């Protein structure tokens, strides 16, 4: 019933329009277009964004704004006039439409080659159905996307078929269209729509987008000539129908034909920019925007330098350990597509780390106490996608206020409404099936199309002339993660009797009292707590022989660098957050209350106190070898 009511309404509108003179239809359409510009801010914004992609380097902001309004009025005029066109006679069509270079079609038909007209949504595209009388002796057809409402679909196509144009629903296959071409017919195929996963990703206005390979496929199957065409609005209720020159193609490189069609379409649009259908999301960003799962791949013969970058900003976790565990996932966004430009938005305390991560093009620092509005202002207008690794509401607000088009992350804390692709965190895994935090972060990259973790080159380059053992006795999270200071001191004293080495203690200023207690009276120990920047710490970790550490950010940093590790765990679970490097050894004493994940131990600290010293010493010796 609803479909019939929609059909009756559409039929009444069409009948009303066809009662009006063409000039009145054109004026009415302009007025409707201006109204749509006013009341449809979403489409107005989409058109402006698309025009910016195409002409940002050629037009000022004011020019782009004026062109956006002119597009709406031109589109309105052409859509209303499109309903009027089927009621005009051939003589009337020839009075309002000027034809150019039609001979290129007739000449190829005479030579025994079928013709594929590469058509598009420039100007009054309904005129394509009205020009079949130019070659009445030849079968003419077009491939179209059927409307969901069958009655309205029949209304739209009825006049086309009455004029002799054959229509082929693409959902029903292409055998009918191929048969028409093999009988030396003329077939119109749209080439300017987003093709989703079935398309070839190739440049259009210097930006990768999914483009239909259908023209290339049909040309190869039927040896057809490919001729681009366009219909320009050429004054008040007047149009110019232009057939371009044949686009050559070769059977061994059909993707080049698809790219050439895009390049030709760019030239056609530049002739009359207001005429194209800018309210179509031609550069749509798919959920799997890393493009590893696209069926027909990426065709970029000139390399990434020939296209504008696809700008991705990854919001870093706020803790050093979490940031290190997110590295694989963050780097996947750089290597997942050839045009990717990767920026990392991070608290300033972690900026030094991210500058050392291979694949990061830019580091944007969030200063301490900087407001969410200030961060948003610095991001606005710069990025196509934001990927959030923290679960916080604030991180989602930063990119939402920045109006970044696509925002991806876990649902997090009451923020799913701020995200475009909110990833469900799922049920907590059973205790006997733990999931490492790095794998949790990887789920974000995988949902965006990442398939393989990027290769990592270890940064560990130790000084082979002397043995230097590092100690990290602190843990910012809380005392429950800290092996007792007297145990660290005992480790030094016992190993000094067996191994010729130097010791260095690292950590923050808060760890200095503990470091002094450990190092007191021992000459071969250097206390560097509070004396190194993050970059200095990374350089140091890349040179030492082994690091003995609690479960802390420095442990993860050393694991990232490739430094041999002896990691002591108590209140936390190494299968969740432990090191994963091949040179890493984990020491723990399993007790009934561990892991508790508490900051402070409420009882007797047995998980750390009961760790056997000989086990730690043996692990250090193994690592030194």
C-alpha positions in Angstrom: 0.0 0.0 0.0 2.8 2.4 0.9 4.6 1.7 -2.4 1.4 2.5 -4.3 0.8 5.8 -2.4 4.4 6.8 -3.2 3.9 5.9 -6.8 0.6 7.9 -7.0 2.4 10.9 -5.5 5.3 10.6 -7.9 3.0 10.2 -10.9 1.0 13.4 -9.9 4.3 15.3 -9.6 5.4 14.2 -13.0 2.1 15.0 -14.6 2.2 18.5 -13.0 5.7 19.2 -14.3 4.8 18.1 -17.8 2.0 20.6 -17.9 4.4 23.4 -17.4 6.5 25.1 -20.1 10.2 24.1 -20.0 11.3 27.6 -19.0 9.0 27.5 -16.0 10.3 24.0 -15.1 13.8 25.4 -15.2 12.9 28.4 -12.9 11.0 26.2 -10.5 13.9 23.8 -10.3 16.3 26.6 -9.5 14.0 27.8 -6.7 13.7 24.2 -5.3 17.5 23.8 -5.4 18.0 27.0 -3.5 15.5 25.8 -0.9 17.2 22.5 -0.6 20.5 24.3 -0.1 18.9 26.1 2.8 17.1 23.3 4.6 19.5 20.4 4.0 22.7 21.3 5.8 24.0 17.7 5.6 23.9 17.6 1.8 25.2 21.2 1.7 28.2 20.1 3.8 28.8 17.0 1.7 28.8 19.0 -1.5 31.1 21.6 0.0 33.5 18.8 1.2 33.5 17.2 -2.2 34.2 20.5 -4.0 37.0 21.1 -1.5 38.6 17.7 -2.4 38.4 18.6 -6.1 39.3 22.3 -6.1 40.9 23.2 -2.7 44.1 24.2 -4.5 42.3 26.2 -7.2 39.5 28.1 -5.5 39.2 30.3 -2.4 36.8 29.4 0.4 34.4 32.1 -0.8 34.5 30.7 -4.4 33.8 27.2 -3.1 30.8 28.5 -1.1 29.4 30.3 -4.1 29.9 27.2 -6.3 28.1 25.0 -3.7 25.0 27.2 -3.9 25.2 27.4 -7.7 25.4 23.6 -7.8 22.2 23.2 -5.8 20.3 25.6 -8.1 21.7 24.0 -11.2 20.9 20.5 -10.0 17.4 21.5 -9.0 16.8 22.9 -12.5 18.1 19.9 -14.3 16.2 17.4 -12.1 12.9 19.1 -12.6 13.6 19.5 -16.4 14.5 15.8 -16.6 10.8 14.9 -15.8 9.7 17.3 -18.5 12.0 15.9 -21.3 10.1 12.8 -22.2 7.1 14.9 -23.2 9.1 16.9 -25.8 9.1 16.0 -29.4 12.3 15.4 -31.4 12.1 18.8 -32.9 11.7 20.4 -29.5 14.7 18.5 -28.1 16.8 19.7 -31.0 15.8 23.3 -30.3 16.9 23.2 -26.6 19.9 20.8 -27.0 23.0 21.3 -29.1 24.8 18.1 -30.2 28.6 17.9 -30.7 30.7 15.2 -32.3 27.9 12.6 -32.7 29.7 11.4 -35.8 32.3 9.5 -33.6 29.5 7.1 -32.6 28.1 6.7 -36.1 31.6 6.2 -37.6 32.5 3.4 -35.2 29.2 1.6 -35.8 29.8 1.8 -39.5 33.3 0.3 -38.9 31.7 -2.7 -37.2 32.6 -1.8 -33.6 30.0 -1.5 -30.8 30.1 1.7 -28.7 30.1 2.1 -24.9 29.1 5.6 -24.0 30.7 6.5 -20.6 27.9 8.6 -19.2 27.8 10.5 -15.9 25.7 12.7 -13.7 26.7 16.0 -15.4 23.9 18.3 -16.3 20.5 17.0 -17.4 21.5 13.4 -17.7 18.0 12.3 -18.7 18.7 13.7 -22.1 20.8 10.6 -22.8 17.6 8.7 -23.3 16.3 11.3 -25.7 19.2 11.2 -28.2 18.6 7.6 -29.4 16.8 9.1 -32.5 20.2 10.2 -33.7 20.9 6.6 -34.7 17.5 4.9 -35.1 18.9 1.9 -37.0 21.0 0.8 -34.0 20.0 -0.8 -30.8 20.6 1.5 -27.8 20.5 0.6 -24.1 21.7 1.6 -20.7 22.6 -0.2 -17.5 20.8 1.1 -14.4 20.3 0.5 -10.7 16.6 -0.5 -10.1 14.7 1.5 -7.5 13.2 -0.4 -4.5 9.7 0.7 -5.4 8.9 -1.3 -8.5 6.0 1.0 -9.5 8.2 4.1 -9.3 11.0 2.3 -11.1 8.6 1.4 -13.9 7.4 5.0 -14.0 11.0 6.2 -14.5 11.9 3.7 -17.2 8.6 3.7 -19.1 9.4 6.7 -21.1 12.9 5.6 -21.8 11.6 2.3 -23.2 9.0 4.1 -25.2 11.7 6.0 -27.0 13.4 2.8 -27.9 16.1 2.7 -25.2 16.6 -0.8 -23.7 17.2 -0.8 -19.9 19.2 -3.5 -18.1 19.0 -3.9 -14.3 22.5 -4.4 -13.1 21.3 -6.7 -10.3 20.0 -9.2 -13.0 23.4 -9.5 -14.7 24.9 -8.2 -17.9 24.2 -10.8 -20.5 21.5 -8.6 -22.1 23.9 -5.7 -22.3 26.6 -7.9 -23.7 24.2 -9.2 -26.3 23.3 -5.6 -27.4 27.0 -4.7 -27.8 27.7 -7.9 -29.9 24.9 -6.8 -32.2 26.8 -3.5 -32.8 24.7 -1.5 -30.4 25.3 1.6 -28.3 25.3 1.1 -24.5 25.4 3.8 -21.8 27.2 3.0 -18.6 27.6 5.3 -15.6 31.2 5.8 -14.6 31.0 8.4 -11.8 29.5 6.5 -8.8 31.2 5.1 -5.8 31.6 1.4 -6.4 32.1 0.1 -2.9 34.1 -3.1 -2.4 33.5 -4.2 -6.0 35.4 -1.3 -7.5 39.0 -0.6 -8.4 40.6 2.0 -6.0 42.2 4.5 -8.3 42.7 8.3 -8.3 40.0 10.8 -9.0 40.9 14.4 -8.5 44.1 13.2 -6.8 42.3 11.2 -4.2 41.8 7.4 -4.2 38.2 6.3 -4.5 36.4 3.1 -5.6 35.6 3.2 -9.3 33.5 0.7 -11.2 35.4 -1.5 -13.6 32.3 -2.3 -15.6 33.2 -0.3 -18.7 36.6 -2.0 -18.9 35.0 -5.5 -18.4 32.4 -4.9 -21.1 34.9 -3.5 -23.5 37.1 -6.5 -23.1 34.2 -8.9 -23.6 32.9 -7.2 -26.7 35.8 -5.3 -28.2 33.8 -2.1 -27.9 34.9 1.5 -28.4 34.7 3.6 -25.3 33.5 7.1 -25.8 33.1 9.6 -22.9 30.1 11.9 -23.1 28.8 14.8 -21.0 25.7 17.0 -21.0 26.4 20.6 -19.9 23.9 23.2 -18.9 24.4 25.9 -21.6 22.3 28.8 -20.5 18.7 29.1 -19.4 16.9 25.8 -20.2 19.5 25.0 -22.8 22.0 22.1 -22.9 25.0 21.0 -24.9 25.5 17.2 -25.5 29.2 16.5 -26.2 30.7 13.2 -27.3 34.4 13.0 -26.6 37.2 11.3 -28.4 37.6 7.5 -28.1 39.6 6.4 -25.0 42.1 3.7 -26.1 42.6 0.6 -24.1 44.5 -2.7 -24.1 43.4 -6.1 -22.9 46.5 -6.6 -20.7 45.8 -3.5 -18.6 42.1 -2.9 -18.1 42.7 -1.0 -14.9 44.3 1.8 -16.9 41.1 2.3 -18.8 39.2 2.7 -15.5 41.8 5.3 -14.4 41.6 7.1 -17.8 37.8 7.3 -17.4 38.3 9.1 -14.1 40.8 11.5 -15.6 38.5 12.2 -18.5 35.6 12.8 -16.1 37.8 15.3 -14.2 38.2 17.3 -17.5 34.5 17.1 -18.2 33.7 18.4 -14.7 36.1 21.3 -15.0 34.2 22.5 -18.0 31.1 23.2 -15.9 31.8 22.4 -12.2 28.3 23.4 -11.0 26.8 20.7 -13.3 28.1 17.5 -11.6 26.3 15.6 -8.9 28.4 16.8 -5.9 25.8 15.6 -3.3 26.9 12.0 -4.0 29.5 10.7 -1.6 32.0 9.8 -4.3 35.0 9.6 -1.9 33.1 7.6 0.7 35.3 6.1 3.4 34.4 2.4 4.0 34.5 0.7 7.3 37.5 -1.3 6.1 39.3 1.8 4.9 42.7 0.1 5.0 41.6 -1.5 1.7 43.2 -4.9 2.2 39.9 -6.7 1.4 38.9 -4.9 -1.7 38.1 -7.4 -4.5 39.9 -5.6 -7.3 42.7 -4.0 -5.5 44.3 -0.6 -5.9 45.6 0.8 -9.2 48.1 3.6 -8.6 50.7 3.5 -11.4 52.5 6.6 -10.3 52.8 5.7 -6.7 51.5 7.5 -3.6 53.2 10.7 -4.6 50.6 11.2 -7.3 47.6 11.4 -4.9 46.7 13.5 -2.0 47.3 11.7 1.3 44.5 10.0 3.2 45.1 11.5 6.6 44.6 9.4 9.7 45.1 10.5 13.3 45.5 7.9 15.9 44.8 8.9 19.5 47.5 7.4 21.7 46.7 5.7 25.1 47.8 7.9 28.0 50.1 5.5 29.7 53.5 4.6 28.3 53.0 0.8 28.7 49.6 1.0 26.9 51.1 3.2 24.2 53.8 0.7 23.5 51.3 -2.2 23.4 49.3 -0.2 20.8 52.2 0.2 18.4 51.4 -2.7 16.1 47.9 -1.5 15.7 48.8 2.1 15.2 51.5 1.3 12.6 49.0 -0.9 10.7 47.2 2.3 9.7 50.3 3.6 8.0 51.0 0.4 6.0 47.4 -0.5 5.2 47.1 1.7 2.2 49.6 3.4 0.0 48.2 7.0 0.4 48.1 6.9 4.2 49.6 9.8 6.2 49.7 8.8 9.9 49.6 11.3 12.7 49.6 10.4 16.4 47.8 12.6 18.9 49.4 12.0 22.3 50.0 13.4 25.7 53.2 15.4 25.5 55.0 13.1 28.0 54.8 10.3 25.4 55.7 12.4 22.3 59.4 11.3 22.4 58.4 7.7 22.1 56.1 8.2 19.2 58.7 10.2 17.3 60.9 7.0 17.4 58.2 4.7 16.0 58.8 3.9 12.3 55.8 4.8 10.1 54.5 7.8 12.2 54.6 10.9 10.0 53.6 13.4 12.6 53.3 13.7 16.3 50.7 16.1 17.8 51.3 16.8 21.4 48.5 17.4 24.0 49.9 19.7 26.5 49.2 19.1 30.2 46.0 20.8 31.2 45.1 21.6 27.6 41.3 21.7 27.1 39.4 19.4 24.8 38.3 22.5 22.8 41.8 23.6 22.2 42.8 20.1 20.9 39.7 20.0 18.7 40.6 23.4 17.1 44.1 22.1 16.2 42.7 19.0 14.6 39.7 20.5 12.7 39.8 20.3 8.9 43.0 18.2 8.8 42.0 14.5 8.9 39.7 12.0 7.2 39.7 9.4 9.9 40.4 9.4 13.7 41.2 6.1 15.5 40.8 6.1 19.3 42.8 3.7 21.4 41.8 5.1 24.8 38.2 4.3 26.0 37.7 7.7 27.5 34.8 10.1 26.8 37.3 12.9 26.4 39.2 11.3 23.6 36.0 10.9 21.6 35.0 14.5 22.3 38.3 15.7 20.9 37.7 14.3 17.5 33.9 14.8 17.5 34.4 18.5 18.2 37.1 18.6 15.5 34.4 17.3 13.0 36.6 14.6 11.7 34.3 12.7 9.2 35.0 9.1 10.4 35.7 8.3 14.0 36.6 4.7 15.1 37.1 3.2 18.5 35.7 0.9 21.2 32.3 1.9 22.6 34.0 2.9 25.7 32.5 5.1 28.5 29.1 6.3 27.3 30.5 7.6 24.0 29.2 5.3 21.3 27.0 8.2 20.0 30.1 10.2 19.3 31.6 7.5 17.0 30.9 6.5 13.5 32.2 3.0 13.9 31.8 1.9 17.5 33.5 -1.4 18.1 31.9 -3.6 20.7 34.3 -4.6 23.4 32.7 -8.0 23.8 32.5 -10.2 26.8 35.4 -10.5 29.2 37.4 -13.6 28.1 37.5 -16.6 30.5 40.4 -16.8 33.0 41.8 -19.7 31.1 41.7 -17.9 27.7 43.4 -14.5 28.4 43.8 -11.9 25.7 46.9 -9.7 25.7 46.2 -6.0 25.7 48.2 -5.6 22.4 45.7 -8.0 20.8 42.8 -6.0 22.2 44.2 -2.9 20.4 44.8 -5.0 17.3 41.1 -5.6 17.1 40.6 -2.0 16.2 43.0 -2.2 13.3 41.6 -5.5 12.2 38.1 -4.0 12.1 39.4 -1.3 9.8 40.9 -3.8 7.4 44.4 -4.6 8.8 45.5 -8.1 8.1 49.1 -8.6 9.0 51.1 -6.9 11.7 53.8 -4.6 10.2 57.4 -5.9 10.6 59.5 -4.5 13.4 63.3 -3.8 13.3 64.8 -4.2 16.8 66.6 -1.1 18.1 68.7 -3.0 20.6 72.4 -2.5 19.8 74.3 -3.3 23.1 77.9 -2.3 23.9 79.7 -5.6 23.5 82.8 -4.4 25.4 81.1 -4.3 28.8 78.1 -5.7 30.5 75.6 -3.2 31.8 72.6 -4.4 33.7 69.6 -2.0 34.1 67.2 -2.0 37.0 63.8 -0.4 37.0 62.5 -0.7 40.6 59.5 1.6 40.3 55.9 1.3 39.0 53.7 4.3 38.7 50.6 2.3 39.0 51.2 1.4 42.7 53.3 -0.4 45.2 51.6 -3.8 44.6 53.6 -4.0 41.3 57.0 -3.3 42.9 59.5 -6.0 43.9 60.9 -4.8 47.3 64.0 -2.5 47.2 66.0 -4.8 49.5 65.5 -7.6 47.0 66.9 -5.5 44.1 69.9 -4.6 46.4 70.4 -8.3 47.2 70.4 -9.1 43.5 73.2 -6.6 42.8 75.3 -7.9 45.7 75.0 -11.5 44.8 75.6 -11.0 41.0 78.6 -8.8 41.7 80.3 -11.8 43.2 79.8 -13.8 40.0 79.7 -11.3 37.1 81.9 -8.4 36.1 79.4 -5.8 35.2 78.0 -2.3 35.7 74.6 -1.4 37.0 72.3 1.5 36.1 69.0 2.3 37.8 66.3 4.1 35.8 63.0 5.6 36.7 61.3 8.9 37.5 62.0 11.4 40.2 59.5 9.5 42.4 61.8 6.5 42.3 64.9 8.3 43.5 64.5 7.4 47.2 64.2 3.8 46.4 67.1 4.0 44.0 69.3 5.5 46.7 68.4 2.8 49.1 69.3 0.1 46.5 72.6 1.7 45.4 73.9 2.9 48.8 77.5 1.9 49.2 77.8 -0.1 46.0 80.4 1.5 43.7 79.4 0.0 40.4 75.9 1.3 40.5 74.8 4.5 38.7 71.5 6.1 39.7 69.8 7.8 36.7 66.3 8.1 38.2 64.7 11.4 37.3 67.7 12.3 35.1 66.7 11.0 31.7 64.1 12.1 29.1 62.0 9.5 27.4 64.4 9.7 24.4 67.4 9.4 26.6 65.8 6.3 28.3 65.2 4.7 24.9 68.9 5.3 23.9 70.0 3.8 27.2 67.8 0.7 26.9 69.1 0.1 23.4 72.7 -0.1 24.8 72.4 -2.1 28.0 72.9 -5.9 28.2 69.7 -6.7 30.1 67.0 -5.0 32.1 65.5 -6.3 35.4 62.2 -4.6 35.9 58.8 -4.6 37.4 55.6 -4.6 35.3 55.8 -1.0 34.2 56.0 1.3 31.2 59.8 1.0 31.0 59.4 -2.8 30.7 57.2 -2.4 27.7 59.5 0.2 26.2 62.5 -2.2 26.5 60.4 -4.9 25.0 59.7 -2.6 22.0 63.4 -1.9 21.6 64.3 -5.6 21.8 66.3 -5.3 25.0 66.6 -8.6 26.9 64.2 -8.5 29.9 63.8 -10.2 33.2 60.3 -9.0 34.2 59.0 -9.6 37.7 55.3 -10.0 38.1 53.1 -10.1 41.2 49.7 -8.4 41.3 49.3 -8.4 37.6 48.9 -11.0 34.9 51.7 -11.4 32.3 49.4 -13.0 29.7 47.4 -9.8 29.7 50.2 -7.2 29.8 53.5 -9.0 29.8 56.4 -8.6 27.4 56.2 -10.6 24.2 59.7 -10.3 22.8 61.9 -13.3 22.1 64.5 -12.1 24.6 62.0 -11.6 27.5 61.8 -13.8 30.6 59.0 -13.5 33.1 59.5 -14.3 36.8 56.5 -14.8 39.1 55.5 -16.8 42.1 52.0 -18.1 41.7 50.0 -17.5 44.9 46.2 -17.9 45.5 45.5 -14.2 45.5 47.4 -13.3 42.3 46.6 -11.6 40.0 44.5 -9.1 42.1 45.2 -6.0 39.9 45.2 -3.8 43.1 47.4 -0.8 43.5 48.3 -1.6 47.1 48.5 -5.1 48.7 45.9 -5.3 51.5 47.6 -8.4 53.1 51.2 -9.6 53.2 52.6 -9.0 49.7 53.3 -12.6 49.3 53.3 -12.6 45.5 56.5 -10.5 45.5 58.1 -11.5 48.8 58.1 -15.2 47.8 59.8 -14.7 44.5 63.0 -16.9 44.8 66.2 -14.8 44.4 68.0 -17.7 42.7 65.4 -17.8 40.0 66.0 -14.1 39.2 69.8 -14.5 39.2 69.5 -17.5 36.9 67.3 -15.5 34.5 69.8 -12.6 34.4 72.6 -15.0 33.6 70.7 -16.5 30.8 69.9 -13.1 29.4 73.6 -12.0 29.6 74.6 -15.0 27.5 
